[in-house]
Amino acid sequence: MWNAVPVPEQAPCNRSGMADLPGVRLWYSDTGGDGPTVVLSHAHSGSADFWGYQQPVLTKAGYRVITYSRRGHGKSERGNETDFGFADVDLHNLVVTFLGVDKFHLVGVAAGGGIAIDYALSHPERLISLTIASSLIDVIDPEYVKLLSNLHRKDLTRNIPNYYIELSASYRAGNPAGTTEWIELEKLVMSGDVQNLGKISQRHTNKIIWKAVDSIKVPTLLMTGDADSYVPPSLLRLQASHMKHAEVLIISEAGHAPNWEQPEAFNSAVLKFFQKQDGTTGGQSTTSPANKNIVTLSAFAD
């Protein structure tokens, strides 16, 4: 049994299209409005299209929602093939310089979470809050890199389709239609002649080591799915030990894409967290009561 949730109708956008940024044109959408701004940063396997469950819900709750596709993803251009630049710089150029946003909530899923960490280190003054979901966060300390290499055996997984790794078995069994929709969206991440060029991995501005992560003081929400093969709960607990101020949640029956697999639980968690930072209950809050798919982790050993 599975409570399949259809992707809702998207909220109207005040602005959308290609943003002319230094060295690249990126696709974005912006709902506009006077509420606090939320910027959504997608996974490496994704694009702006993967926030279909979040954009209308956050907008209805009174937030200005900005989605965008990074270089080489979705409708965005790749830019200079010899230097793809820094993802956090592209984010800043889009949100702050091009769209004129002063401060915002930043949400990053998977690879988008590593970019969010980098941005928090570069521009903490711009962030109202930081939400990191199912992300390796790109720490380069040798012990952590070794841990990840043992956890993620590329020699065993390189020929396995992304959906099989990223979506939990429970979701795939319970919601085959949603699984198919995810697969079809992933096909659009890279299309046509650029597929043979491969996905783009941009550099970080900062050296992301545990000491740097320890220094982040922006209000933070850490999440993962209980069936995430990339970021299992034990790895999230390690990350949380370096962000002791963070709220930490596990979403049950979710893998590496909790915003897609369990959108009601994900949305409930982020709205509650945002509203705590904003000191409001949102313009037209849709925050649900305690969600049965959310487990709060509050105690970690030093």
Stockholm file with secondary structure:
# STOCKHOLM 1.0

chainA/1-302         MWNAVPVPEQAPCNRSGMADLPGVRLWYSDTGGDGPTVVLSHAHSGSADFWGYQQPVLTKAGYRVITYSRRGHGKSERGNETDFGFADVDLHNLVVTFLGVDKFHLVGVAAGGGIAIDYALSHPERLISLTIASSLIDVIDPEYVKLLSNLHRKDLTRNIPNYYIELSASYRAGNPAGTTEWIELEKLVMSGDVQNLGKISQRHTNKIIWKAVDSIKVPTLLMTGDADSYVPPSLLRLQASHMKHAEVLIISEAGHAPNWEQPEAFNSAVLKFFQKQDGTTGGQSTTSPANKNIVTLSAFAD
#=GR chainA/1-302 SS CCCCCCCCCCCCCSEEEEEEETTEEEEEEECCCSSCEEEEECCTTCCGGGGTTTHHHHHHTTCEEEEECCTTSTTCCCCCTTCCCBHHHHHHIIIIIISCCCSEEEEEETHHHHHHHHHHHHCGGGEEEEEEESCCTTCCCHHHHHHHHHHSCHHHHTTSCHHHHHSCHHHHHHCHHHHHHHHHHHHTTSCGGGGGGCCCCCBCSSCCCHHHHHTCCSCEEEEEETTCSSSCHHHHHHHHTTCTTSEEEEETTCCSCHHHHSHHHHHHHHHHHHHHHHTSCCTTCCCCSCCTTEEEECCCCC
#=GC SS_cons         CCCCCCCCCCCCCSEEEEEEETTEEEEEEECCCSSCEEEEECCTTCCGGGGTTTHHHHHHTTCEEEEECCTTSTTCCCCCTTCCCBHHHHHHIIIIIISCCCSEEEEEETHHHHHHHHHHHHCGGGEEEEEEESCCTTCCCHHHHHHHHHHSCHHHHTTSCHHHHHSCHHHHHHCHHHHHHHHHHHHTTSCGGGGGGCCCCCBCSSCCCHHHHHTCCSCEEEEEETTCSSSCHHHHHHHHTTCTTSEEEEETTCCSCHHHHSHHHHHHHHHHHHHHHHTSCCTTCCCCSCCTTEEEECCCCC
//
